[in-house]
Amino acid sequence: MRNTLKWISVIIITISLCSCSIGTLFQSKSPTSQEKGESQKQIQKPEAQAAKFALKVGSPIIYVNDIPIELDVAVQEIDGRTMVPLSFFADYCQMKDLYYEPTNETITFSMPVDPSFLPTESKIIRLEQPGMPGEWYEIAFQDEFTGKTVLAFMVDQVQTGKEASKIVAQHNPFATQPAENEVYTTFHLQVKLVSLESTDHYPLDDTLFHFVDPTGVEIPITHAFRLQEESIGEVLQVNQVASIPYAALHSPDVSPVFSFINNDEKAIYIKIQAS
């Protein structure tokens, strides 16, 4: 018989990996509710212990702490990988809600695990699902001069309608007047430098920022502009925040969207919407 059919070395699976322990293998039934008047005693859970598992390819027997347990299906080796039946985990590792969906051949289940082993993924801010005002959103990208760069953005102080038109008139009396089917929205774009790879500062530039409608069509500079005379021309140090006032002229039926790194799969989008 091939070497792979020999006894596999003893596998020790700790509670942090599959939450399987002696306490869970032979757990007793939970006590019933106490009668009225009897004081409730705190139930202390036993300390987590490691269980020892030994199995052999081709055999339906698996040893749990040297005690033989028979499985419905033998352990198999397929393409150099050892396959253990799911029923083992269902019976001995607290797997719950095991379900097979025949239409798409999908198996789903749940089981307790150490939270530190759970994968995490940052929320992807897309045009179809943009971020909202008042929240910081980070984006990491590769810059030609600064290397790997991480910036954070937040849109706040959003005003729309008459209040926004007053703010625009105060900063720029010659700004385009809204048509009957248009409104102004004013806001502050907060930009924070989080980290850089090869230097200690990052230059901001007007061309970095774009404003689009919900379909991704860019709003022209005559309808989306800074509420300050000078250009940004600012150099951010790490953890320094720049606050830039902007105005956008748009249809009252839609909200403009701020975009950084336009037309890029890693672009970040924040919806500019008054609360």
N, C-alpha and C positions, 0 to 999 in steps of 0.2 A: 504494500500500500504506500502511496506517496507520502512524502514527509509531512505534507499538509494534513494527512489524516491522523497524525500522531497527536498525542495530548497537547493542547495549547497551554502555554504557560499560564499559571494562575493569574487571573485578572482581578485586580482590586479596584473596585469602583466606589469612590467615596460619595458621601451624601451630597457634596456640592456639584457632582456631575450628573447624577441621575436620581438623587433623593431616595436611594434605596438602601435600607439599613435593616438590621435585625429587628429593630422596633417596628418597622413597617411590614416586615415579612410575617411577623407573628403578633400583630397588634391586636389587642383585646377589644371587645365591644365597648363603646363609650357608655359611661354610667348614665342611668336614667335621672330625670329631674328629682331633686330632693323634695321631701314633703314640706308643707308649710310649717314655719316655726323653726325648722332646722337651719342652722347657719350654713351659708354657702362656703365651701372650702375651695381654695385655689388649687386647680389641677396643674401640676407641673409636668411638662413633657420630658420624657427621658432624653438624655444627651444623645446627640447624633453619633452613630457608630459606623464603622466601615464594615461592609460585608465582603466576603471572599467568594468569588465565582470561578468555577473551573468547567470548561466545556470541551467537547471533542467534535471535530468536523465529521459529519456522517452519523453522529449519535444523537438520539432524542433526549439523552440524559444530561442534565446540567447540575452541577454540585453547588449548593449554596451553603457555605460554611461546612463543607464536607458531607452535607446531607443530600442524597440524590433526589432530584425532582425530574419527573418525566414530562417532556413537552409533547404537544400534538404533532409537531413536525421536527424532523432532525435538523441540526445545524448544518449548513451547506457552505461550500466554497464555490463562488462564481467569479470567474475572471480574476482570480487572486485575492478576492475579498471575502471575508467571513460574514455570512448572513445568519442572523438570529431571528426567529419568528417574533412578530409583534406581540403575539399572545404572552410571551415571556415578560415583556415590559408592562403589559396590561395587568398581569397577575402579580408581579413582584416589585414593580417600580412606580406604583401609584398612578399609572396611566388611566385617564378617564376620557369619557366621551369619544371613544374610538368609533369611527364611522367611515364606511366605504361608500363613495358616490360612484355608482357604475356608469353613469352617463359620460363623465369625464375621467373615470378611473383615478379619482383623487381620494387619498386617505387623510383624514384629519383626526387629531387627538390633542389632549392637553395633559400636562404632568408638571408637578412642582419642580422647579430648578432654582439654583442660586441666581438671584437677580444679576450678579456681576457677570454671569455667562451669557446673558441675553444680548443679542445684537441690537445696536441702536443705529438709527439713521436720521440725519438732520432733515428737517422738513424742506422739501424742494419748492422753491418759490418760482412758479411758472406764470406765464401770462394768463393761463386759464385759471390759476389759483394763486393770485398775488397776495403779498403780505398786506397788513392793514396798518393804518397810522397808529403812532404811539408805541410801536414795538421795534426793537433793534433786530436787524437781520444782517448776518455775516455772509460774505462771499470770499472764497479763496480762488486766486487765479495766478497765472504765471506772467509776470511782467518782464519786458525785455531788459530793463535796467535794474529793477529792484529785486528780481527773482520771485520766489513764491511770496505773494502778498495777500494779506487778509485785511479787508476793509469792512466796516459795519455802517449801515444806513438806517435812518429813521425819518419818517415824515410826521411832522406834528404842527400844531397851531393852524389847523386847516379852517379856513373861512370860505364861504361861497355866497353868491348872489350879491345883494346890495352892499353888505359889509365888505365883501372882497373888492367890489368896484370902488368903494371909497379908499381902500388901502392902495389900490393901483393908482388912482388919481393923485393921491398924496405923493407917491414916489415918482410918477411919470405922467404929468398932465397931458402929454402928447400920445399916450398909449391908445391903441385901437379901441374904439367904443364898441360895446357888445351889440350885436344885431338882435332882432326880436327872438331869434331862436338860439341865442348864445348867452352864457353866463361866465363870469370870472370865478376862479377859485384861487385863493392865495394860500401859501403854506411855507413852512421852513423845512429845508432839507438838511438834516444833521448827518455829518460825515465824520467817522472816527477811524483812525488808523490803529489797527489791532496789533499787527506784527509784520515784519519784513525779514527777508532772508539775507540780503547782502548789503544793506545800508540802514540808516536810522531815520530816514525821512522819505516822504512820498509827495510829489508835486500834483496838486489838483489842477484840472484843466476843464474848460467849458465843454470840450468835445467828449468828455467821459460820460456826461449825463444826457439822457434822452427822455422825451415824454411822448407817449403813444396813446392811442385810443384803445379800447378793449379788444379790437381786432388786430392790434399790432402796427397799425399805420401811424407813422411818426407825425407828431404835431409840429407844424413849422415854427421857426424861431419868432415869427411875428405873433404867434399865438401862445408861445411858452417861453418866458424870459425871466431873467433875474430882476429883482426889485432893488437893484443897487447899480450905481453908475459904473464903478470899476469892475473889471473882470475878476474872476476868482483869484488867479495868480498866487495861490497860497501853498505853502509847503507844510505838510502835517508832520509833526513828530509823533512817535508812538504814544498812544493813549490820548492824543490831543483831538479835540472835537471842533469842527468848523460848522457854523450855522449859516446857511445861505437862504435868503428869502426869494421865493419864486412866485410867479403868477401864470395861470394857464387859462386860455379862453376856449370854451368848448360847448357842446350841446348840453342842455340841462338834463337830458335823459341818460347821459353816460358820465362816468367819472374818469378823468385822465389817469394814466399809470406812469409812475417813474420807472425808468429802466437804466441799469448800469451795465456796461459791456453789451451794447445792442447787437442783435442778430448772432448771439453766441449761445451755445447750448448751456453754458453756465451763467447766463445772464440772471440778474436778480430783478424782481418786479415788486413794486409797492403801490397799492391802490391809493389814490389821493381822494379821500372822501371825508366830508365833515361828519362828526359824530352826532 
